[in-house]
Amino acid sequence: MRYFTADYIFPVSSEPIKDSVLIVDDFGEVKEISPLSKVKNPKGEIEYYKGILCPGFVNAHCHLELSYLKNKLKAKTGLTGFITQVLKNRFSYSKEEIDEAIIIAEQEMIKNGIVAVGDISNTENTFDFKAEKKLTYHTFVEVLEISPLKAEDAMVNARRIKRGAKDLKLAASIVPHAAYTVSEKLLKLINEDAEKNKGIISIHNQESETESELFIFGTGEMYETFKAMGVHMDFMRVTEKNSLQSTMRFLKGARKILLVHNTYTSAKDIKWLKSEIRDKNCELYFCTCPNANMFIENKLPDYNLFMEEQLDVTIGTDSLASNYTLSILDELKTIIKHYPEIPLQTLLTWATKNGADFFDFELLGSFDAGKTPGINLLKNVDGMKITPGTEVERLL
C-alpha cells in the first residue's frame, strides 16, 4: 500500500479535500481517501507533497502520427494556411523519422501526466507503439473524401485500417475528418458503421469561419484554397446552413459524438445540437485544444458559453504540427490566462473525468475507489490556483 497526501487532493468526482490521504495498493488501485488524523500506516511513511494531487490527464484529441511536423509549420496562418502547410510537408519524411517522432511524443505525454489519449489516425503508423500499452488509447480512424463517387472506396480503406487496430487489440472507430472534407454519402456510411458497432465519433468542428461560408454561400477562402489544390469543387455541398448543421444531422446514429475545437460555435448552434442530436439518445461532448486554436487561428472558443450551457467539455492537445508541447497542463494554463474565473475543479473535470467518461475508460478519470487513474502532482501552485510556473509530476 502507498499513502499520498498534499495541500489539496482533487478526487474530481467530488469537491477538493484538505488534510486527507489518498490510499492506493501496489497496483495503483484507489482504496479510499481518508482523513489524515485517522490513517494508520504501520508499514511505511506517508508521502507528503506540497501542491495538488489529481488523477492522470486524458488527452481527448491528438494526432500522434503527425509528431514529425513539430516546429515545421508557421503559426497563425489560419485554418486554410495550416492545411496547405500540412499537405505540403506530410510526405517529406522517412518512416524512421516518423517512428522516432512518435516515440518521443508518447514519452512526452507520459512525462506530462497523460494516461489516456483519443488519437486520430489516417494510417497504421502509430499502431505498433500503441500496442505496447504505455498509455490507454482510443484510435479514431479518420476518413477524408469529398467525392461521393469515392465514398465506398474510402470506407473500404478505413475498415482495413480499423482491422489493423483490432488485430492488435486496440479500441478503434471510423470517423469523419471535418464537415468540409466528407461527402453526404460518406457521412451516411460512417453513421451506418457507428450505429452498427455502437461506435463513438469524433469530428473537427467550426475551427474557422470560412468553413461555414463554404456551406452557406459556396464561396470564400476555403473554397479558393481547395480549388487551387485541384479539388473538384462541384462535389462541395452548398446547403445554405453552417458547417455544423450541414453535417451533424447525418451522424445521429453514433452512441457518442466528440466535437473538436468549436472555436466559432455559438449559443444558437448549441441550442440546435441539444434539440436535434442530444434528444436522439446521442451523447454530446465538446473538446477544446486551446494552444492549437491559438497556433492556427489565434482565437479561443467562448468558454463562458461552455460553462453557461453546462457542456461536457474535454481537453486535447491536437498535434505537434499545431502545438509546441503535448501537455494538458499547458492547455489549462492557456485557458486560465484568458478565463481566470473558471474554477480549478471545473478545469480538472474537463482534463480528467469527462474524457474518461466519453471514451468509456472506466478505471480512469477520478479517485473513486476501485479505479487506477494514475496520480499527478501539480507543483508550484497558489493554493487552489494554477500559475504560469506550475509544473506536473507523475507520481504513479
C-alpha positions in Angstrom: 0.0 0.0 0.0 1.0 3.6 -0.6 -0.2 6.7 1.2 -0.2 10.1 -0.6 -1.1 13.5 0.9 -0.7 17.1 -0.3 -2.1 20.5 0.4 -5.2 19.5 -1.6 -6.5 16.3 -3.1 -8.8 16.7 -6.1 -10.8 13.5 -6.4 -12.6 15.3 -9.3 -15.8 13.3 -8.8 -16.2 15.3 -5.6 -15.0 18.6 -4.2 -11.3 19.1 -3.3 -10.2 17.9 0.1 -7.6 19.1 2.7 -5.8 17.2 5.4 -6.5 13.8 3.8 -4.6 10.8 2.5 -5.1 9.1 -0.8 -4.5 5.3 -0.3 -3.7 3.1 -3.2 -2.5 -0.5 -3.4 0.7 -1.7 -5.1 -1.1 -1.8 -8.5 -2.2 1.8 -8.2 -5.9 0.9 -7.4 -7.6 3.5 -5.2 -8.7 2.1 -1.9 -10.0 5.2 -0.2 -9.4 8.8 0.7 -9.2 9.1 4.5 -8.8 12.0 6.9 -5.1 12.3 7.8 -5.9 12.0 11.5 -7.5 8.6 11.0 -4.8 7.0 8.9 -2.8 4.2 10.5 0.3 3.4 8.5 2.4 0.9 10.3 4.4 -0.3 7.4 5.8 2.9 6.0 5.8 6.6 5.9 3.0 8.7 4.4 4.3 10.5 1.3 3.9 14.3 1.8 3.8 16.6 -1.1 3.4 20.4 -1.5 0.8 21.2 -4.1 -2.3 19.4 -5.5 -2.9 15.7 -6.2 -5.2 15.0 -9.1 -5.9 12.0 -11.4 -3.9 11.4 -14.6 -4.9 13.6 -17.5 -6.9 12.4 -20.5 -5.8 13.9 -23.8 -9.1 13.7 -25.8 -7.7 14.8 -29.1 -4.3 14.2 -30.6 -2.7 13.4 -33.9 0.3 11.3 -32.8 1.2 10.3 -36.3 1.9 14.0 -37.2 4.5 14.4 -34.5 7.3 14.6 -37.1 5.9 18.0 -38.1 7.0 19.6 -34.8 8.4 23.1 -35.4 8.0 22.6 -39.1 5.0 24.9 -39.7 4.3 28.6 -39.4 1.8 29.7 -36.7 -1.2 32.0 -37.1 -1.8 31.3 -40.8 -5.5 30.5 -40.4 -7.0 27.1 -41.0 -6.6 27.1 -44.7 -2.9 28.1 -44.4 -2.4 25.4 -41.9 -4.0 22.7 -44.1 -1.9 23.8 -47.0 1.3 23.6 -44.9 0.4 20.1 -43.6 -0.3 18.8 -47.1 2.9 20.3 -48.5 5.1 18.7 -45.7 3.2 15.5 -45.0 5.1 13.1 -47.3 8.6 14.6 -46.9 9.8 12.4 -44.1 11.1 8.8 -43.9 9.4 6.0 -41.8 12.4 6.2 -39.4 11.9 9.9 -38.8 8.1 9.4 -38.3 8.6 6.5 -35.9 11.2 8.3 -33.8 8.9 11.4 -33.5 6.0 9.2 -32.4 8.2 7.6 -29.7 9.4 10.9 -28.4 5.9 12.4 -28.4 4.4 9.5 -26.5 7.2 9.8 -23.9 6.4 13.5 -23.6 2.8 12.7 -22.9 3.7 10.2 -20.2 6.1 12.6 -18.6 3.4 15.3 -18.6 0.9 13.1 -16.6 -1.3 12.0 -19.5 -2.6 8.5 -19.0 -5.0 8.1 -22.0 -5.4 9.5 -25.5 -8.1 9.9 -28.1 -5.8 9.7 -31.2 -6.6 10.5 -34.8 -5.1 8.1 -37.3 -5.1 8.2 -41.1 -2.5 5.4 -41.3 -1.3 2.5 -39.2 1.9 4.3 -38.3 1.2 4.5 -34.6 -0.4 1.1 -34.0 2.7 -0.9 -33.0 3.6 1.7 -30.4 0.1 1.9 -29.1 0.1 -1.9 -28.8 2.8 -1.6 -26.1 0.1 -0.2 -23.8 2.2 2.5 -22.3 -0.9 4.7 -22.5 -4.5 3.8 -22.9 -5.7 4.7 -26.4 -8.9 5.0 -28.4 -8.0 5.3 -32.1 -10.2 7.4 -34.4 -9.6 6.1 -38.0 -10.2 9.3 -39.9 -11.7 9.5 -43.4 -11.4 12.3 -45.9 -13.1 12.2 -49.3 -15.4 14.8 -50.7 -16.3 12.9 -53.9 -19.4 10.7 -53.4 -18.1 8.5 -56.2 -15.2 7.5 -54.0 -17.1 7.2 -50.7 -17.2 3.4 -50.8 -13.5 3.1 -51.5 -12.7 5.5 -48.7 -14.7 3.3 -46.3 -13.0 0.1 -47.6 -9.7 1.6 -46.7 -10.9 2.9 -43.3 -12.2 -0.6 -42.4 -8.8 -2.1 -43.4 -7.0 0.3 -41.1 -9.6 -0.4 -38.3 -9.0 -4.1 -38.7 -5.3 -3.5 -38.2 -6.1 -1.8 -34.9 -8.4 -4.6 -33.8 -5.8 -7.2 -34.6 -3.6 -5.5 -32.1 -6.5 -5.3 -29.6 -6.7 -1.6 -29.9 -10.0 0.2 -29.5 -10.9 2.0 -32.7 -13.8 3.6 -34.6 -14.2 5.2 -38.1 -14.8 8.9 -38.1 -15.1 11.8 -40.5 -12.3 14.4 -40.5 -14.4 17.6 -40.8 -17.6 18.8 -42.4 -15.7 20.2 -45.4 -13.8 17.0 -46.3 -16.5 14.4 -46.5 -19.5 14.0 -48.8 -23.0 13.4 -47.7 -22.8 9.8 -48.9 -19.6 9.2 -46.9 -21.2 10.7 -43.8 -24.1 8.3 -44.1 -21.7 5.3 -44.5 -19.8 6.4 -41.4 -23.0 6.8 -39.5 -24.1 3.3 -40.5 -20.8 1.9 -39.3 -21.2 3.8 -35.9 -24.8 2.6 -35.5 -23.9 -1.0 -36.3 -20.9 -1.1 -34.0 -22.3 1.2 -31.3 -19.4 3.4 -32.0 -18.2 6.8 -30.9 -17.4 9.6 -33.4 -15.0 12.5 -33.3 -15.2 15.4 -35.9 -13.3 18.6 -36.2 -16.0 21.3 -35.8 -16.2 25.0 -36.6 -12.5 25.7 -36.4 -12.7 28.7 -38.7 -15.4 31.0 -40.1 -14.5 30.2 -43.7 -15.8 26.6 -43.4 -19.3 27.8 -42.7 -19.0 30.3 -45.6 -18.3 27.4 -47.8 -21.5 25.7 -46.9 -23.8 28.8 -46.8 -22.6 30.5 -50.0 -20.2 28.1 -51.7 -17.5 30.8 -51.7 -14.7 32.1 -49.5 -11.1 31.4 -48.6 -11.6 27.7 -48.1 -13.3 27.4 -51.4 -10.5 29.2 -53.2 -7.8 27.2 -51.4 -9.3 23.8 -52.3 -9.9 24.9 -55.9 -6.2 25.9 -56.1 -5.3 22.5 -54.9 -7.2 20.9 -57.8 -10.1 19.7 -55.7 -13.2 19.1 -57.8 -15.4 21.8 -56.3 -18.6 20.6 -57.9 -18.7 18.0 -55.1 -18.8 20.6 -52.4 -22.1 20.8 -50.5 -23.8 24.2 -50.6 -26.6 23.9 -48.1 -27.3 27.5 -47.0 -26.7 26.3 -43.4 -23.5 26.5 -41.4 -21.0 23.6 -41.4 -22.3 22.2 -38.1 -25.9 21.9 -39.2 -25.0 20.7 -42.6 -23.1 17.8 -41.2 -24.3 16.7 -37.8 -27.8 15.7 -38.9 -26.1 12.7 -40.8 -24.4 11.4 -37.6 -27.2 10.8 -35.3 -26.6 7.0 -35.2 -23.4 7.4 -33.1 -23.6 6.5 -29.5 -21.4 9.5 -28.6 -20.0 12.4 -30.6 -17.0 14.4 -29.7 -17.0 17.9 -31.4 -13.4 19.1 -31.6 -12.2 22.7 -31.5 -15.6 24.5 -31.6 -13.8 27.8 -32.0 -16.7 29.5 -33.6 -19.6 27.6 -32.0 -22.4 29.8 -31.0 -25.3 29.7 -28.5 -27.6 29.1 -31.4 -25.5 26.1 -32.5 -25.7 24.6 -29.1 -29.4 25.1 -28.9 -29.8 23.3 -32.3 -27.5 20.5 -31.1 -29.4 19.9 -28.0 -32.7 19.7 -29.8 -31.6 17.8 -32.9 -28.9 15.5 -31.7 -28.9 15.0 -27.9 -32.6 14.2 -28.0 -31.8 11.3 -30.3 -30.1 9.4 -27.5 -26.7 10.5 -28.7 -24.4 11.9 -26.0 -22.5 15.1 -27.0 -19.1 16.1 -25.7 -17.0 19.1 -26.7 -13.2 19.0 -27.0 -11.1 22.2 -26.8 -7.5 22.4 -27.9 -6.6 26.0 -26.8 -3.0 26.1 -27.8 -3.7 24.7 -31.2 -6.5 27.2 -31.6 -4.1 30.0 -30.8 -1.4 28.5 -33.2 -3.8 28.2 -36.1 -6.5 30.9 -35.8 -5.2 33.0 -32.9 -8.6 32.6 -31.3 -10.2 30.7 -28.4 -13.7 29.3 -28.1 -16.2 31.1 -25.8 -15.6 29.2 -22.6 -18.2 31.2 -20.8 -20.7 29.9 -23.2 -19.5 26.3 -22.5 -20.0 27.0 -18.8 -23.4 28.6 -19.2 -24.7 25.7 -21.3 -23.2 23.2 -18.9 -21.5 21.3 -21.8 -19.4 18.2 -21.2 -16.0 19.6 -22.1 -12.8 17.7 -22.6 -9.2 18.9 -23.3 -7.0 17.9 -26.2 -3.5 18.9 -27.3 -4.0 18.4 -31.1 -0.8 17.5 -32.9 2.8 18.8 -32.7 2.1 20.2 -36.1 -0.1 22.8 -34.4 1.3 22.9 -30.9 4.7 23.2 -29.2 4.0 20.6 -26.4 1.8 17.6 -25.7 0.8 18.8 -22.2 -2.7 19.1 -20.8 -1.3 21.4 -18.1 -0.1 23.8 -20.7 -3.6 23.8 -22.2 -5.1 24.6 -18.8 -2.7 27.5 -18.4 -3.8 29.0 -21.7 -7.5 28.8 -20.6 -6.7 30.3 -17.2 -4.7 33.2 -18.8 -7.8 34.3 -20.8 -10.6 33.0 -18.4 -9.2 33.2 -14.9 -12.7 33.0 -13.4 -13.1 29.3 -14.3 -12.7 27.2 -11.1 -9.9 24.7 -11.0 -12.4 22.0 -10.1 -14.1 22.6 -13.4 -10.9 22.6 -15.4 -9.6 19.4 -13.8 -13.0 17.8 -14.6 -12.5 18.7 -18.2 -8.9 17.4 -18.1 -9.7 14.0 -16.5 -13.2 12.7 -15.8 -15.0 14.0 -18.8 -12.5 12.5 -21.2 -12.6 9.2 -19.4 -16.4 9.2 -19.4 -16.5 9.9 -23.2 -14.1 7.1 -24.1 -15.6 4.6 -21.5 -12.3 4.4 -19.8 -14.0 3.2 -16.6 -10.9 2.9 -14.5 -9.6 6.4 -15.2 -10.6 10.0 -14.6 -11.2 10.2 -10.8 -10.0 9.0 -7.4 -13.1 6.8 -6.8 -12.4 3.5 -5.0 -11.6 0.7 -7.4 -10.1 2.9 -10.1 -6.5 3.1 -11.3 -6.4 6.6 -12.7 -2.7 7.5 -12.1 -1.7 10.2 -9.7 -0.4 13.6 -10.8 1.2 16.2 -8.5 0.7 19.8 -9.5 3.6 21.7 -8.0 4.2 25.5 -7.6 0.5 26.3 -7.3 -1.1 29.2 -5.4 -3.5 27.5 -3.1 -6.0 26.0 -5.5 -4.8 28.0 -8.5 -2.6 27.0 -11.3 0.1 29.6 -12.0 2.4 30.2 -15.0 5.1 28.4 -13.0 3.0 25.3 -12.1 4.5 22.0 -13.1 3.2 18.5 -13.2 5.0 15.4 -11.8 3.6 12.0 -12.5 3.7 10.1 -9.2 2.0 6.9 -10.3 
